[in-house]
Structures are given as C-alpha cells and as structure tokens.
Amino acid sequence: MKSYAICDCDNFFASCERVFAPSLHDKPVVILSNNDGCIIARSSEAKALGIAMGTPLYQIKDFLEKNDVAVFSSNYTLYGDMSRRVMSLLSKYSPVFWQYSIDEMFLDLTGIASGNDLLSYCKSLRKTVTQGTGIPITIGIAPTKTLAKAASKFGKKYKGFKGVCMIDDETKRIKALKMLNVSDVWGIGRRTNKKLDYFGIKTAWDFTQKSEKWIQKEFTVTGLKTWKELQGVDCINVDELPEKKSICTSRSFADQGLADLSQIEEALTNFTAECSRKLRSQHSCCKMLTVFAYTSRFRDDVPQASIYKTIELPVPSNDRQELTGYVMKTLRAEWKAGTYLYKKAGIIVWEMTPDNAIQSDLLDTVDRDKQAALAKTIDAINLKNGQDAVHLAIQGHDKSWFLKCEHKSKQFTTNLKDIIHVK
Amino acid sequence: MKFIVSSTQLLKNLVSIGGILNTRNTMPILDDFLFEFSEDVLKITASDLETTMTTEMKVDMADGEGAIAIPAKTLTDMLRTFSDIPITFTVDMDNFAIDIAANDGHYRMAGHNGDEFPKVPAFEDAHSFVISSDTLSAAISKTLFATSNEELRPGITGVLFDIYPDEIVFVATDAHRLVKYTKPIDLGNERISFIVPKKPLNQLKTVLGTDECDVKVEYNKTNVIFTFETLKLYSRLINGAFPNYSAIIPQNNSNVMLIDRSALITTLRRVSFFANQSTNQVRLSVSGQAILISGEDREFASEAKERIACDYSGEDLVIGFNSKFLLDMLSHIDTSQIEVKMSVSSKPAVILPVEESESDEKLFMLISPILLNN
C-alpha cells in the first residue's frame, strides 16, 4: 500500500510575519492584498475575531485598531523565501516529493515506515520544520493524495491530532469520509459542487457510494480520479495535474490610477514578462492574448474608458520579447486620446498548447530555434543573477506604477540590508 | 408578364445557382431569385453581393417582359414536389404578385420589384482567357481544401490564380500547408495574378460537370467572371496580398522518401486514433528503409506505433506532423506512390506525387511540421 503525506503550512503568510515579530505570537495578524486593498490571509486568532476573507481594509480599520490586530502588506519575497526553506527541510524526509503550492508539499513515504512508526516519523518531521523555520505545519497521511488532503483538514480542525493525522485503515477512511463535506474534497471545485448538491450528495461518503458508471457519465476524467482516490485507489499524479487553461497577470494601480501611455506600457510589459515566465514554467505556449485596462467604475466624476482587445497569434508562443511586441502593438492601437485615469490593467494569455507540440507556420518570419535558444540563455542568466537581471528596456526601472504597500515587513531573509541585528 | 416553363428544367437551373444564396441576409431581396424576362429567354440571378451567378433558359409561350424577384426557398421547395410538368407563371407587374398554375393547382405569392435587386457592377478594363473545364475543376479540387479561414489574413482565404504567358498556377495555403497546381497552357496573356474567394470556387466545383467545355475567365482589378454553357459567375476578388509563395518553398530538402500512398494513409489513420485529439500530433521516425509512425495521448494513456517500408535516402530523421493535415493532403493526390522531401525536423517538408503517366499538370504540396522540442 502506498503512503502519501501532505505537509501544509498553517496560516502561512501570517506565520511568516510572526517569525520576525515574535511578540505577535497568540495575537491576531492579518495580511493585505496588493495596494493594501483587502484582507487576504488571517491568523487563527484573527479568524476567531470574525474577520472575513476579502474584507476591504477601510471598512474594518477601526475594528482592527480596537482589537489590536497586527496589519501587514503582502511581502511575497519573504513568503517565497520562507517557503523555499520549509520545502528544502521537507524534501530531506523522502526521496520522492512534489511541491504543490507555495505552502504545500506532497511526500511519498511508501516503504519508509508504517503504522505508529510512520506517525512518529511525521511527528519528528513536523518538529524539525517548526524548529528550523518557525513555521507551524500540519501533516495528513493516507494511501492516496486526496485522502491525505482530507486527513490534513482533520489535523488542522481537531487539536487532538497535534498536527499529524493519519488515515491508514478502512474504519478511519469511512469515518473520515462521513465527516467530510464533499465541497472540502481536493479536486471538487465550485461548479462540481453545485452539480453534486443538485444530486443530493453532501458528504464525501455519499460521493463514494455512487457507481463508477454514474460518475463516468456525469463527470470528467478528473471527477472519476477523485472518486477512485477517495476509495483508496492511488491514481492522481501531481506532475500530470491539469495545466492552467489561462493565465492572467493584472494589478490595480494605487491612488488615482495611471494616465500616461508610457506608464501603462511599462506596467503591461512587466505583466507580459510575468505571464511568459509562468507559461514557460508550465511548458505551455499561448495562441490567444487579451490586453485590458480600465478606469475606476467607482469614480463617476472622472471620464471613463476601457480597453479590451484579444488577438490571435499566428504561432503559439511563450517568448517574452514576441509577446511584448504583440501587447505593445495592441495597446498602442487601442489607446484612446484624452486624459483617462486607468485604475487597473492586465494581460490574459489563453488557448494553451504544450510547448513540445507547436504547429509551425509556413509564413512565420521568426527563427523559432534561435528564439528558443535565446530565451533559454536569458532564463539561465536570470536564474543565477535574480529575476529580471536581463530584461527589456521598456520594462523600466523605477516601477512608479507599482504597488502601494504601507505596512510591508522587511525582506529579512533575502536582503542583506534587512538582516536582523542581535544586540 | 407570363411564361410557361418545365418544372424540372427550372428546378435544375435554380439549383445550379442556388448555392450562392446566404441563409441570412441583411437585405431581404437577397433571399430571392431575380427573374428577368425578355423575348423568350428567362435569365435567373442569385446573389450575396460578393458573388453573383446567373443562368439562362428558353421558355415557352412567353408574353411581355420585365424583372421580378421571387422568394427562393418557397419556389425551390415547391418545385421539388412536382414531377416534370409545365408550369405557368403570371406576374402582375403593378403589385409584384406571382400566380403559379400547375396541373390543377393554383398558387400565389408576393414577389419584390426586380429593379431593386442589386446590379452587378460594370466590368471595365477586362482581360480574358479560356481554360478547359476539366483543368479548372481539377485545379479547384486539388487546392481549395488548403485555403485558410483566418479573417486576420484575408489574402490566404482564397485561391491564387497566378497567370504566366505559358502556364497557369493555382496556389492555396492556410500557413500550415501549401498546395500548388501548375498547368502549362498557352494563354498569351501578360503576367497577372488575382485571388478568388472560396465560396464561388466551391460553387464552380459543383456546377462544372463531367462534360468538358470551355470556360471563359474575364478579370480586372476587382472582379472576375467565369462563363460557360448557360452559366455566368461574377465574383469580387479578395483585396489582400497573397504571400510570396516561391520564397517559402524550400530548395534543399535532401532527405528523400518514396512511399506507397495508400499504405501511408491507412497507417496514419490508425495511429491518429491514438494520438492527442487536440494537436493530432504524429511522429514520423525515418531510418534505414522504414518509417515508424507513432502517436500518443498521455492523458488517456493511449499510444500507437506502426512501421512501414519505404525507399529512403538521407539522414535519420524524426519529424512531427498534424495527422489531419497530412491525411487531407495525401487524399488529394491520385498517384499510388509519393515522394516526401525533408530537411530537418523544424523545417517544412515537400510532398510530390510520383507520376505514372505523362501528364503535363504538376502538383506540389508543402507541409509545416509540429515543433517537437521547442
């Protein structure tokens, strides 16, 4: 029998902030979105205060002050580096592992231990990570990844598990499934849940009681895989998880917004670079590209304008320079004369094809071999010298359009100037 | 205006031009056939503004003259229900009411004023040549499938008629494949080229019958007219540039494979069932005197491999293609053997029929590969 463990950091963003502000332990902490707009992460104490996810900061500013809640702007550099530390510690515990998100990793623990030995192995793992990084984690162990995710949900919910919950026999599996809401099952999205609700399926147990034939008829292959995994049949491979069907990079601009074409150009070029980086990391190319920008719909005292234009690329691409060329051409063609304060802009890339199956074009003027070699070289330089060490001139340097973040913590682990001094 | 006409004769004429009609029109009168009548000749026209087609037929016991637009669908649907019988049309030119009498039946419908039907623009500075219907029909059949649907590149949504003094070249491409059909013909014309849209060519393909006849092709900068037998097809030309196709034809494809066409088609078809259904990607690995065709779809855990013998001279090569494109092209070749000329896996491959008989027409096909490793 297989044994998988999912290691999930508890309240990851809030925990990262607490590592460098020990006085905040046991105190409520919230993290704000870009531009300090709304709340995107909360510590368990903040959750207990009833602060909802996505609440705009201005609405509860007084409440936060009154309850002595620590407020942070998001500091992705810090979170990224803390994540790297956690993951590198976790990876020492199994030769086979997959990082699933910024704060989650799957470990294949098959053959390493079983029963209580496995439980104590994971407890020592949990202790090492918490001691080494200051980030608390919860571990779910089960014969399939979907069941492991369910186990970690229970591990978080019930203090009695002390952060490690294991589903390793039939009785535990059935008990867990009966207690698990179907919408909390890994792989069941909002739309699937709606459908399940229609059929009267409330718990994960109800779902597993349906026949394979019925699942096949009503759901996609992903639904069937989830059904099998809940039965204890290991069939989801994290490497083969569906690639994203579209990638969007967009930002709201602080204060009034941006009115200059050159500023929007700079912002969109950086978003394009981000999209192309994401495309390359999932080995995809896009065939369609959408450029958008609009003024604030809450400001009826200023002129309103919007840009929304989709273009089809002759050959699917993930090349930064090529995509930037298309974006600039589109933006300049769609730009409206006059003074408009654009509050938000972004890029969506979609119609993905894998980068090893690109239909070439007879009329293509680009030497794709050379282009791929150049992109590979630039990626290698940037990996060694920092993101955007080599970048397009139009991407700019000052990032004047960039985010507002008044409550941001320092980059304690990645910037020499920010390192903590021990007195 | 009154005339008597055979129901089957009329239906045959209507069907031959009816393909031009659009199902949805911005101008209601374009849902109609235009009937123009003078002496004992009935001229029927169908149009979608871009393409207009006319046919002429003789009618019996004619009386009066004029033009009336008759709703096409009702008329054709009604005629289909008759066996061959004489039908009498009586048109009241004051209120455009049409009375149709057939056997014991009496039918009445409202037409429209024929003068409001869009007129074909005057045809100035025209040049012309004559081509056999067989050649034109073959050229259209062999090239039309490779035209593009991409509105962003209008130039390649039709077939290029590239005319030289001693030959005519028909070219179509959708940027993934290119087909060129050449026929030596003494046209004596100056060097000229124009792009004819897909729709009129499709219509021409249907009406160019098995009996060979001469087709007169008249053209100027904006329009073209094909005239044969009693039919006349006017079409607006595509106002866009056709890519310089000679420049994309590779000259140094030195890896040459001779292979049986039907064996390749059946193998490709089989393998493609197991290939990824969205990319249709198949891999051709050529080495020695055999070619290994493989396809896979990881998501559904399906894969296929099949080897076929070929006569190959060149370096070992692995090249990917869209099986749909490849099959489409192979099915438009008539010979039993074909020659495939390749260079490297990222460059287009040439496909040529190996002629068994002395034919003076030449078919050339080019397909761009799927880049296996980007």
Contacts between the chains, C-beta under 8 A, distances in Angstrom:
chain1	res1	chain2	res2	distance
A	221	B	299	7.3
A	221	B	300	7.9
A	240	B	298	7.2
A	240	B	299	7.7
A	285	B	374	7.2
A	312	B	150	7.9
A	312	B	152	6.6
A	314	B	153	8.0
A	314	B	175	6.7
A	353	B	278	7.8
A	353	B	279	6.6
A	354	B	279	7.5
A	355	B	374	4.4
A	356	B	371	7.6
A	356	B	372	5.9
A	356	B	373	5.7
A	356	B	374	6.2
A	357	B	276	7.2
A	357	B	279	4.5
A	357	B	281	4.9
A	357	B	320	7.2
A	357	B	370	5.4
A	357	B	371	7.7
A	357	B	372	7.4
A	358	B	370	6.4
A	358	B	371	4.4
A	358	B	374	5.6
A	359	B	176	5.9
A	359	B	279	7.5
A	359	B	322	6.0
A	359	B	368	7.2
A	359	B	370	5.3
A	359	B	371	7.9
A	360	B	176	7.7
A	360	B	346	6.9
A	360	B	348	7.6
A	360	B	368	4.4
A	360	B	369	5.7
A	360	B	370	7.0
A	360	B	371	5.4
A	361	B	175	4.8
A	361	B	176	6.6
A	361	B	368	6.2
A	362	B	173	6.4
A	362	B	175	5.3
A	362	B	176	6.7
A	362	B	177	7.4
A	362	B	178	5.8
A	362	B	248	5.1
A	362	B	348	6.0
A	362	B	366	6.6
A	362	B	368	4.9
A	363	B	153	8.0
A	363	B	173	7.7
A	363	B	175	4.9
A	363	B	243	5.2
A	363	B	248	6.7
A	364	B	175	7.9
A	368	B	346	6.6
A	368	B	371	6.2
A	368	B	374	7.0
A	369	B	346	5.8
A	372	B	374	5.4
